[in-house]
Amino acid sequence: MKKRKLLGLVSTVLMTAVLVSACGSGAGQKPAAEAGKDAAQGKVEGIKVGYVNLIAAAPAIVAKEKGLIDKQGLKAEFFSFANGPDLYKALSSGKLDVAYAGMPAAVNWGSRGAQFKVIAKVDDGKFGLLTKDSSGIKQPADLKGKKLGTLVKGSGVDYLIRAMILPEGQLTEQTTSLVQLEMGNMEQAINSGTIDAAVAGEPFLTFAELRGLKVVKEVPDPAFVILASDSFLKDHKDAAQKFLQGHIASVDELNKNSKDNAELLAKAFNVPEISANGKTYSPGDVMAQALKRNKFETKFTDNDMKFYQEVADNSLKLKSIDQPLDVKTIMDRSWIK
C-alpha cells in the first residue's frame, strides 16, 4: 500500500530535554519592532528558530552549524526541543519566530486557532517499531498486553501509534499500555524490560538497531515542515525570505550526502562509535546509515496537501482535535514556489 494511503487509513515526533527555558533566555533580546528598526538602519536582524531534535530537522542543524541562515544576512539563534507539542507552545507564546516540526502537532495547534502558517517542507522519512528479537513481537497485533514506548500526546509518535499501529493490530489503548518516554531513553527501557517495544525515529532507531534491537515494522514519518508566526511573516517579510533561502541552501547541502554532513550531524546528536556483528561503525558511519531513511525537500506537492488533510481528518477521528480543520487555512505555499 502506498505510503500516504497507509498512513491516511487511520490519523508528531519525537530525545533530549526540552529547552523551553533556553527560549526564555531570549528575554533580553530586542522586541520585534525595535529589531525591524535596527534592520532598516543597516543592523543585522535577529531570528529565533526552534526545531524538534530528530534527523527530520537536520536542515535546521546543518543551517545552524554552517551558518547558512546568517549568510543570508540574519543573526539566527537556535533552540532544540524534545517534541512537537512543547515547540508549538514556544512558537505560540512568541518565544520563536520560525520552527521545524511535524504536521500532526501543527494540525492540533492550528485547530485551536494558533497564529502561524506552514510555509515550507522539510522532510519525509520513516519511524520504526522497535523491540528485542526475543520479545515475540513480530507485528502490531503482538503488542496486545504489552508496554509500548511513546512520546507525549499530540506528537508524531503518538499519532503513528494511535492512528496506524494500534488499528492495524486491531488493538486499543486499553489492550496495549502506552508508556511515555523521551526517545533517547527508549532503547535502554526495552533492554531493561521496562517496556516491551517502542516507536522511534532517527537517529535513535539506527542506534538501537546496530546495537542488537530489531525493527519489526517501518512506518511513515508524519512529515516535517517549517512554520512561522503570523506576526513574523507580516512584520518581517524580508527576514522570512532570507531565512527560507538559508533553508533551501541547507537542504541542498544535505542532499549532497557528503561525509562532512554526516560527521557534522553525528557530533550534533552525540552519536557514539558502535561495535556490532564484528564490525565497528564510526559516528559518521552510524549517521550516514540513519540518514538513509530520510528525504529532504523544500516544496510542497499536491500529494503532500492531500496527505496533510488526511492527517487532519484522522486526528479528528482520534479526537486529537475537536473540530474539522481545512489544512489550507494553516498553510501558505506562496513563500516557496
Legacy VTK file of the C-alpha trace (Angstrom):
# vtk DataFile Version 3.0
C-alpha trace
ASCII
DATASET POLYDATA
POINTS 337 float
0.000 0.000 0.000
1.357 3.429 -0.842
2.920 5.393 1.973
0.388 8.197 2.189
-2.597 5.846 1.750
-1.319 3.638 4.523
-0.918 6.458 6.975
-4.161 8.018 5.854
-6.219 4.907 6.707
-6.252 5.863 10.340
-4.922 9.613 11.631
4.494 14.123 15.876
7.860 13.307 16.869
9.870 12.720 18.855
15.211 12.933 22.709
16.928 15.452 24.643
15.468 17.561 27.467
13.129 20.335 26.330
14.951 23.609 26.177
11.987 25.902 26.625
13.923 27.603 29.368
16.590 28.350 26.776
13.950 30.185 24.773
13.225 32.197 27.849
16.815 33.319 27.789
15.846 35.372 24.751
14.035 37.793 27.073
16.981 40.138 26.811
16.613 40.392 23.054
15.056 43.434 21.438
11.307 43.450 20.616
10.393 42.667 17.020
9.500 46.278 16.207
12.837 47.529 17.520
14.675 44.730 15.698
12.946 45.817 12.487
14.077 49.404 13.077
17.655 48.156 13.518
17.374 46.299 10.194
16.272 49.485 8.472
19.367 51.187 9.873
21.614 48.509 8.400
21.955 46.375 11.516
21.629 42.586 11.368
18.135 41.382 12.203
17.778 38.522 14.664
15.599 35.446 14.180
14.686 32.763 16.744
14.494 29.261 15.274
13.171 26.178 17.048
13.429 22.559 15.997
12.479 19.114 17.278
15.653 17.158 17.941
15.356 14.476 15.263
17.130 13.814 11.986
13.978 15.051 10.298
15.110 18.514 11.429
18.635 18.013 10.058
18.293 21.076 7.780
17.965 23.232 10.900
21.056 21.670 12.453
23.137 21.977 9.278
21.983 25.581 8.869
22.990 26.257 12.467
26.409 24.609 12.310
27.345 26.017 8.881
25.841 29.455 9.450
23.605 29.167 6.401
20.915 31.452 7.826
23.474 34.008 8.956
24.980 34.021 5.459
21.654 35.403 4.221
22.114 38.492 6.382
20.348 37.399 9.580
21.502 36.556 13.078
19.932 33.182 13.857
19.503 31.805 17.360
18.519 28.129 17.565
16.587 26.236 20.250
16.182 22.454 20.474
13.025 20.682 21.738
12.299 17.069 22.599
8.852 17.010 20.982
6.489 18.967 18.780
3.860 19.999 21.357
6.440 21.775 23.531
7.897 23.525 20.497
4.442 24.764 19.469
3.883 26.234 22.920
7.060 28.273 22.467
6.040 29.358 18.953
2.529 30.317 20.048
3.819 32.323 23.015
6.140 34.394 20.816
9.391 32.835 22.023
10.158 31.632 18.477
9.782 33.205 15.040
10.015 30.019 12.987
10.075 26.315 13.778
10.819 22.912 12.275
8.257 20.347 13.470
5.745 17.691 12.434
2.342 18.101 10.799
0.272 16.281 13.480
1.200 18.884 16.081
0.636 21.644 13.511
-2.859 20.280 12.945
-3.532 20.162 16.692
-2.423 23.731 17.297
-3.950 25.038 14.092
-7.330 23.645 15.104
-7.112 25.729 18.278
-6.547 28.927 16.363
-2.784 29.242 16.861
-1.414 32.169 14.853
1.098 30.606 12.475
1.455 29.406 8.897
3.188 26.369 7.429
5.484 27.888 4.803
7.914 25.180 3.611
8.502 21.462 3.531
11.437 19.848 5.316
11.382 16.083 5.210
9.724 12.757 4.530
11.134 9.810 6.440
10.446 6.672 8.419
9.995 5.654 12.037
10.182 2.085 13.299
8.518 -0.300 15.737
11.484 -1.423 17.802
11.817 -4.426 20.130
14.056 -7.279 21.278
14.391 -10.179 18.894
13.319 -12.440 21.766
10.168 -10.451 22.602
7.869 -12.441 20.329
6.643 -9.190 18.792
6.674 -9.555 15.026
3.693 -7.404 14.064
1.384 -4.822 15.651
-1.109 -7.465 16.774
1.586 -8.928 19.031
1.526 -5.760 21.133
-1.608 -6.949 22.934
-0.962 -6.844 26.668
2.489 -5.296 26.102
4.036 -1.986 27.183
4.776 0.306 24.248
7.045 3.368 24.495
5.640 6.599 23.090
6.091 10.361 23.283
3.651 12.980 24.572
0.139 13.158 23.142
-0.059 15.272 20.040
3.424 14.292 18.875
4.167 12.456 15.645
4.931 9.236 17.512
1.606 9.449 19.356
-0.126 9.951 16.012
1.590 6.954 14.409
0.748 4.659 17.315
-2.897 5.618 17.696
-3.597 6.243 14.007
-1.739 3.359 12.427
-0.006 0.778 14.592
-2.757 0.001 17.096
-5.556 -0.054 14.484
-3.507 -2.317 12.209
-3.200 -4.780 15.086
-6.884 -4.316 15.980
-5.742 -3.002 19.342
-6.666 -0.051 21.544
-5.060 1.995 24.300
-6.872 -0.337 26.691
-5.313 -3.504 25.264
-1.794 -2.064 24.949
-0.176 0.040 27.681
1.400 3.249 26.345
4.401 4.418 28.373
5.588 7.998 27.817
9.367 8.318 27.484
11.928 10.535 25.836
13.046 8.925 22.615
16.676 8.805 23.699
15.666 6.552 26.609
13.581 4.050 24.657
16.400 1.669 23.734
17.543 1.328 27.348
13.952 0.861 28.528
13.482 -2.027 26.095
16.756 -3.665 27.130
15.912 -3.339 30.825
12.421 -4.735 30.382
10.683 -1.531 31.455
8.824 -1.616 28.142
8.437 -4.325 25.517
8.675 -2.176 22.402
8.720 1.432 21.240
8.163 3.586 18.184
11.307 5.598 17.481
12.706 7.883 14.801
16.206 8.596 13.598
18.933 8.641 14.706
17.726 6.639 17.720
16.296 3.904 15.517
19.661 3.179 13.918
21.470 3.371 17.276
19.258 0.641 18.690
19.255 -1.432 15.508
23.052 -1.565 15.292
23.253 -2.495 18.978
21.010 -5.513 18.537
17.385 -4.459 18.740
15.054 -5.335 15.898
12.908 -3.066 13.729
9.858 -5.229 13.074
7.941 -2.624 11.117
8.784 0.697 9.462
6.089 3.370 9.422
5.990 6.707 7.574
7.274 9.779 9.364
4.253 12.101 9.588
6.124 14.849 7.730
8.302 17.713 8.974
7.501 21.252 7.877
8.533 24.824 8.679
6.129 27.116 10.475
6.346 30.830 11.090
4.288 33.027 13.388
1.771 35.263 11.630
3.300 38.351 13.231
6.776 37.452 11.963
5.531 36.901 8.412
3.596 40.165 8.461
6.189 42.431 10.073
9.419 40.833 8.818
8.786 39.660 5.262
12.352 40.289 4.149
13.737 38.304 7.081
11.321 35.460 6.335
12.538 35.300 2.732
16.172 35.354 3.826
15.504 32.565 6.295
13.894 30.433 3.595
16.879 30.970 1.298
19.025 29.610 4.112
16.670 26.639 4.481
16.896 25.884 0.754
20.695 26.080 0.941
20.692 23.675 3.891
18.504 21.116 2.116
20.721 21.353 -0.971
23.748 20.791 1.277
22.166 17.718 2.890
21.202 16.203 -0.438
24.887 16.055 -1.405
25.061 13.078 1.007
28.562 14.140 1.971
30.689 12.534 4.664
31.225 16.012 6.093
27.499 16.471 6.767
27.149 13.010 8.280
30.003 13.752 10.664
28.561 17.175 11.495
25.210 15.629 12.402
26.895 12.814 14.309
28.561 15.408 16.505
25.312 17.337 16.959
23.496 14.183 18.127
26.418 12.899 20.228
26.481 9.728 18.130
28.741 7.059 19.653
31.031 4.627 17.920
29.129 1.347 17.751
30.607 -2.143 17.576
28.280 -4.909 16.445
28.469 -8.159 14.481
32.262 -7.987 14.384
32.230 -4.549 12.789
32.912 -1.113 14.222
30.863 1.810 12.945
32.308 5.297 13.348
29.889 8.050 14.411
29.849 9.285 10.820
29.036 5.791 9.542
26.164 5.498 12.013
24.738 8.826 10.963
25.109 8.050 7.258
23.037 4.913 7.801
20.403 6.799 9.768
20.093 9.412 7.027
19.059 6.753 4.512
15.552 6.724 5.997
15.021 10.439 5.289
14.409 12.536 2.187
14.800 16.313 2.424
12.732 18.682 0.279
11.513 22.286 0.354
8.468 22.439 -1.955
5.002 21.069 -1.301
3.318 18.827 -3.850
-0.388 18.280 -4.338
0.090 14.812 -2.850
1.599 16.414 0.246
-1.518 18.554 0.609
-3.774 15.511 0.349
-1.687 13.724 2.957
-1.784 16.676 5.362
-5.565 16.791 5.038
-5.704 13.076 5.846
-3.688 13.796 8.987
-6.245 16.448 9.976
-9.240 14.226 9.202
-7.823 11.279 11.101
-6.837 13.496 14.025
-10.498 14.400 14.297
-11.472 10.719 14.299
-8.931 10.088 17.043
-10.320 13.073 18.988
-6.907 14.727 18.962
-8.750 17.802 17.674
-12.298 18.869 18.497
-13.442 20.215 15.145
-12.688 19.683 11.447
-9.699 21.527 10.032
-9.047 22.524 6.432
-5.235 22.398 6.338
-5.189 25.092 3.655
-6.121 27.550 6.407
-2.825 26.938 8.231
-0.619 26.853 5.115
0.866 29.466 2.804
2.543 27.919 -0.230
3.431 31.304 -1.736
6.732 31.594 0.148
8.468 28.827 -1.817
7.407 28.395 -5.439
LINES 3 340
11 0 1 2 3 4 5 6 7 8 9 10
3 11 12 13
323 14 15 16 17 18 19 20 21 22 23 24 25 26 27 28 29 30 31 32 33 34 35 36 37 38 39 40 41 42 43 44 45 46 47 48 49 50 51 52 53 54 55 56 57 58 59 60 61 62 63 64 65 66 67 68 69 70 71 72 73 74 75 76 77 78 79 80 81 82 83 84 85 86 87 88 89 90 91 92 93 94 95 96 97 98 99 100 101 102 103 104 105 106 107 108 109 110 111 112 113 114 115 116 117 118 119 120 121 122 123 124 125 126 127 128 129 130 131 132 133 134 135 136 137 138 139 140 141 142 143 144 145 146 147 148 149 150 151 152 153 154 155 156 157 158 159 160 161 162 163 164 165 166 167 168 169 170 171 172 173 174 175 176 177 178 179 180 181 182 183 184 185 186 187 188 189 190 191 192 193 194 195 196 197 198 199 200 201 202 203 204 205 206 207 208 209 210 211 212 213 214 215 216 217 218 219 220 221 222 223 224 225 226 227 228 229 230 231 232 233 234 235 236 237 238 239 240 241 242 243 244 245 246 247 248 249 250 251 252 253 254 255 256 257 258 259 260 261 262 263 264 265 266 267 268 269 270 271 272 273 274 275 276 277 278 279 280 281 282 283 284 285 286 287 288 289 290 291 292 293 294 295 296 297 298 299 300 301 302 303 304 305 306 307 308 309 310 311 312 313 314 315 316 317 318 319 320 321 322 323 324 325 326 327 328 329 330 331 332 333 334 335 336
